[in-house]
Amino acid sequence: MHLRSGLKLSSNLAGIREQLSINEGSRPAPADSGVYYHPGSYVPLPGWRSLDAREARLLLTAAPTKEVAKNIYVGDIPASLQAALGALGLQEVTSLEQVPEKVKEQEVLVKELSRQLDDFLRPFSSVKKYRFHRITRALPNRETVTNHWIRDKSVYIGLHIDQSRLFTPHTAYKSGNRISINLSKETRHLAFVNLSLIQVYKMIKERAAPAGTVINADTIAQLFFTYFPGYPVIRLAVRPYQYYIAPTDNFFHDATTLGNRRIDVTIVYTGVFDTIH
């Protein structure tokens, strides 16, 4: 399948196109990956290449709009904030457990960091609506990283939508967006499908899904990847101390640490980030 026009990506970084690659679609999560995936999960196919001219035109834009549900933005955090975050020592952790320990033992620094992060984030939100979500941590060398503990078992979910609030495919665009900052020492990647949920919903309906098929926030990912496994997945390289802003309730995505050797750490804020600067 060919890439369609959908969500747009913009950046003030020189050479952002070089941080993007594309593949030939997705596959059911393998059973022999060393981790347990929820039944019906999908992961990107291996084999990435650079975007061709047509694909770059469809994906990249120089002028993002205030429609947060349709935009992805990538940038660097300021050098002063990089230095302050680096002082936490999270780039040096060697286990998942060390991340909260590092944060807890540096209460004074964390309070000052919260102030600096607020100064950084405030201009991105015209309505000043955002909040700290969490510091995420993930193991290296994982095809996808999002997992949940279900009955004391770590269950990975593959390419997915976040469900930060109740919504339908028709109302997902109202969910706002989030900013994720890479605090790791290595480049991490965001793998995503550049289609909004309403676009996906229409594609499934046009495919003539069987009568009685329920298309909602819980079923739409498996339905899409079942019917359209050949739709390309985009991969965005997010380098250390770079951030992305994205409407993660409104498009399929997951981070990947495949090939990395260090613990992956990010800090995430959710809200309405509608002003690019």
C-alpha positions as CSV (number, residue, x, y, z in Angstrom):
1,M,0.0,0.0,0.0
2,H,1.0,3.6,-0.5
3,L,1.2,6.2,2.2
4,R,-1.9,8.4,2.3
5,S,-2.2,12.0,3.4
6,G,-3.0,12.2,7.1
7,L,-1.3,13.6,10.2
8,K,1.5,16.1,9.4
9,L,4.9,16.3,11.0
10,S,6.9,19.5,11.4
11,S,10.1,20.6,13.1
12,N,12.6,23.4,13.4
13,L,15.4,20.9,13.3
14,A,17.8,20.9,10.3
15,G,17.6,17.7,8.5
16,I,14.5,16.3,10.1
17,R,13.8,14.2,7.0
18,E,16.9,12.2,7.9
19,Q,15.4,11.3,11.2
20,L,12.4,9.6,9.4
21,S,12.2,6.2,7.8
22,I,9.3,4.0,6.5
23,N,8.6,0.3,6.1
24,E,6.1,-1.9,4.3
25,G,3.6,-2.4,7.1
26,S,3.0,-4.4,10.2
27,R,2.7,-8.0,11.4
28,P,1.2,-9.9,14.3
29,A,3.4,-9.7,17.3
30,P,5.8,-12.7,17.2
31,A,5.4,-15.4,19.9
32,D,9.1,-16.0,20.1
33,S,10.2,-12.4,20.9
34,G,11.1,-13.2,24.5
35,V,8.2,-11.0,25.8
36,Y,4.4,-11.7,26.0
37,Y,2.1,-9.8,23.7
38,H,-1.6,-9.4,24.3
39,P,-3.5,-11.5,21.7
40,G,-4.2,-9.4,18.6
41,S,-1.2,-7.1,19.0
42,Y,0.8,-5.9,15.9
43,V,4.3,-4.6,15.6
44,P,6.1,-2.9,12.7
45,L,7.7,-5.0,10.0
46,P,11.5,-4.9,9.9
47,G,13.2,-3.3,7.0
48,W,13.3,0.5,7.0
49,R,14.2,2.9,4.2
50,S,14.3,6.7,3.7
51,L,11.1,8.5,2.6
52,D,10.9,9.2,-1.1
53,A,9.9,12.6,-2.4
54,R,6.1,11.8,-2.5
55,E,6.1,10.4,1.0
56,A,8.0,13.4,2.3
57,R,5.5,15.8,0.8
58,L,2.6,13.9,2.3
59,L,4.1,13.8,5.8
60,L,6.2,16.9,6.3
61,T,4.9,20.4,6.6
62,A,6.6,23.7,7.5
63,A,3.5,25.3,9.0
64,P,1.7,23.3,11.7
65,T,-1.9,24.4,12.5
66,K,-3.6,24.7,15.9
67,E,-5.4,21.4,15.2
68,V,-3.5,19.4,17.8
69,A,-5.2,16.1,16.6
70,K,-3.5,16.4,13.2
71,N,0.0,17.5,14.1
72,I,3.3,16.0,15.3
73,Y,6.1,18.3,16.2
74,V,9.8,17.5,17.0
75,G,12.4,19.7,18.6
76,D,15.4,20.1,21.0
77,I,14.9,21.2,24.6
78,P,17.1,24.3,25.5
79,A,20.7,23.6,26.6
80,S,20.0,24.9,30.1
81,L,17.2,22.4,30.6
82,Q,19.3,19.7,29.1
83,A,22.0,20.4,31.7
84,A,19.4,20.4,34.6
85,L,17.9,17.2,33.5
86,G,21.3,15.6,33.0
87,A,22.1,16.4,36.7
88,L,19.4,13.8,37.7
89,G,21.7,11.1,36.4
90,L,19.0,9.2,34.6
91,Q,21.2,8.6,31.6
92,E,23.4,6.4,33.8
93,V,20.8,4.0,35.2
94,T,21.3,0.3,34.6
95,S,18.0,-1.0,35.7
96,L,14.3,0.1,35.6
97,E,14.2,0.2,39.4
98,Q,17.0,2.9,39.6
99,V,14.8,5.5,37.8
100,P,12.3,6.2,40.6
101,E,15.1,5.9,43.1
102,K,17.2,8.6,41.4
103,V,14.1,10.9,41.3
104,K,13.2,10.2,44.9
105,E,16.6,10.9,46.4
106,Q,17.0,14.3,44.7
107,E,13.8,16.1,45.9
108,V,15.3,19.6,45.8
109,L,16.6,19.2,42.3
110,V,13.3,17.7,41.1
111,K,11.4,20.7,42.5
112,E,13.7,23.1,40.6
113,L,13.3,21.0,37.5
114,S,9.6,21.1,37.7
115,R,9.8,24.9,37.6
116,Q,12.1,24.9,34.6
117,L,10.0,22.5,32.8
118,D,6.9,24.6,33.4
119,D,8.8,27.6,32.0
120,F,9.6,25.6,28.9
121,L,6.1,24.1,28.4
122,R,4.0,27.2,29.1
123,P,4.5,28.9,25.8
124,F,3.4,25.7,24.0
125,S,-0.2,25.9,25.4
126,S,-2.3,28.9,24.6
127,V,-4.9,27.7,27.2
128,K,-2.2,26.8,29.8
129,K,-3.7,23.4,30.1
130,Y,-1.2,20.6,30.8
131,R,0.0,18.5,33.6
132,F,2.8,16.1,34.5
133,H,1.9,12.6,33.5
134,R,4.9,10.4,34.4
135,I,8.5,9.4,33.9
136,T,8.4,6.3,31.7
137,R,11.1,3.7,31.7
138,A,11.6,0.8,29.3
139,L,14.0,-2.0,28.6
140,P,16.4,-1.7,25.6
141,N,16.2,-3.8,22.5
142,R,12.4,-4.1,22.4
143,E,10.3,-4.0,19.2
144,T,7.7,-2.0,21.1
145,V,7.9,-0.8,24.7
146,T,4.3,-0.2,26.0
147,N,3.2,-2.9,28.5
148,H,0.7,-3.3,31.3
149,W,0.8,-5.5,34.3
150,I,-2.2,-7.9,34.1
151,R,-2.5,-10.5,36.8
152,D,1.1,-10.0,37.8
153,K,2.3,-10.5,34.2
154,S,3.9,-8.0,31.9
155,V,1.8,-7.8,28.8
156,Y,3.0,-5.8,25.8
157,I,0.4,-4.3,23.5
158,G,2.2,-3.3,20.3
159,L,1.0,-0.5,18.0
160,H,-1.9,1.1,19.9
161,I,-3.8,4.3,20.8
162,D,-3.6,5.8,24.2
163,Q,-6.9,6.0,26.0
164,S,-6.4,9.0,28.3
165,R,-10.2,9.6,28.3
166,L,-13.3,7.9,27.0
167,F,-13.8,8.6,23.3
168,T,-15.0,7.1,20.0
169,P,-13.2,7.1,16.7
170,H,-15.3,10.2,15.9
171,T,-14.3,12.1,19.1
172,A,-10.7,11.1,19.6
173,Y,-9.6,14.4,18.1
174,K,-10.9,16.2,21.2
175,S,-8.4,14.4,23.5
176,G,-5.6,16.9,23.3
177,N,-2.0,15.7,23.0
178,R,1.2,15.1,24.9
179,I,4.9,16.0,24.9
180,S,7.5,13.3,25.5
181,I,11.2,14.2,26.1
182,N,13.9,11.7,25.6
183,L,16.1,11.6,28.8
184,S,18.1,8.6,27.7
185,K,21.7,8.5,26.4
186,E,20.6,6.7,23.2
187,T,18.2,7.6,20.4
188,R,14.8,6.1,20.7
189,H,12.3,5.8,18.0
190,L,8.6,6.5,17.7
191,A,6.8,4.1,15.3
192,F,3.5,5.4,14.0
193,V,0.8,5.2,11.4
194,N,0.1,8.7,10.0
195,L,-3.7,8.3,9.9
196,S,-6.2,9.8,12.4
197,L,-8.8,7.4,13.9
198,I,-11.6,8.8,11.8
199,Q,-9.6,8.1,8.7
200,V,-9.0,4.5,10.0
201,Y,-12.7,4.1,10.8
202,K,-13.7,5.1,7.2
203,M,-11.1,2.7,5.7
204,I,-12.5,-0.2,7.8
205,K,-16.1,0.7,6.8
206,E,-15.1,0.9,3.1
207,R,-13.5,-2.5,3.4
208,A,-17.0,-3.8,4.1
209,A,-16.4,-5.2,7.6
210,P,-18.8,-8.1,8.5
211,A,-22.2,-7.1,9.8
212,G,-22.1,-6.6,13.5
213,T,-18.5,-5.6,13.6
214,V,-18.0,-3.2,16.5
215,I,-15.5,-0.4,15.7
216,N,-14.5,1.4,18.9
217,A,-11.4,2.5,20.8
218,D,-10.8,-1.1,22.0
219,T,-11.2,-2.9,18.7
220,I,-10.1,-0.4,16.0
221,A,-6.3,-1.2,16.2
222,Q,-6.7,-4.9,15.6
223,L,-9.3,-4.4,12.9
224,F,-7.1,-1.9,11.0
225,F,-4.0,-4.0,11.1
226,T,-5.9,-7.2,10.2
227,Y,-7.4,-5.5,7.1
228,F,-4.5,-3.3,6.2
229,P,-1.2,-5.0,7.2
230,G,0.5,-3.5,4.2
231,Y,-0.1,0.1,5.3
232,P,3.3,1.7,5.9
233,V,4.6,2.5,9.4
234,I,6.7,5.7,9.9
235,R,9.7,5.6,12.3
236,L,10.9,8.9,13.9
237,A,14.3,9.0,15.5
238,V,14.1,11.0,18.8
239,R,17.6,11.8,19.8
240,P,18.7,12.5,23.4
241,Y,17.1,15.6,24.8
242,Q,14.8,15.9,21.8
243,Y,11.0,15.9,22.3
244,Y,8.0,15.2,20.2
245,I,4.4,16.6,20.6
246,A,1.8,14.2,19.3
247,P,-2.0,13.4,19.7
248,T,-1.4,9.9,21.0
249,D,-5.2,9.2,21.5
250,N,-5.7,9.8,17.8
251,F,-3.2,7.6,15.9
252,F,-1.5,4.2,16.2
253,H,2.0,4.3,17.7
254,D,4.5,2.9,20.1
255,A,8.1,3.6,20.9
256,T,10.8,1.1,20.0
257,T,14.2,0.6,21.5
258,L,15.3,-2.1,19.1
259,G,19.1,-2.1,18.9
260,N,19.6,0.0,22.0
261,R,21.7,-1.2,25.0
262,R,20.6,1.2,27.8
263,I,17.5,1.8,29.8
264,D,15.0,4.0,28.0
265,V,13.7,7.0,30.0
266,T,11.3,9.8,29.1
267,I,9.3,12.4,30.8
268,V,5.8,13.0,29.7
269,Y,3.3,15.8,30.0
270,T,-0.3,15.7,28.7
271,G,-2.7,18.5,27.9
272,V,-3.2,20.9,25.0
273,F,0.0,21.9,23.3
274,D,-1.3,24.0,20.4
275,T,1.4,26.8,20.0
276,I,4.6,25.9,18.3
277,H,7.6,28.2,19.0
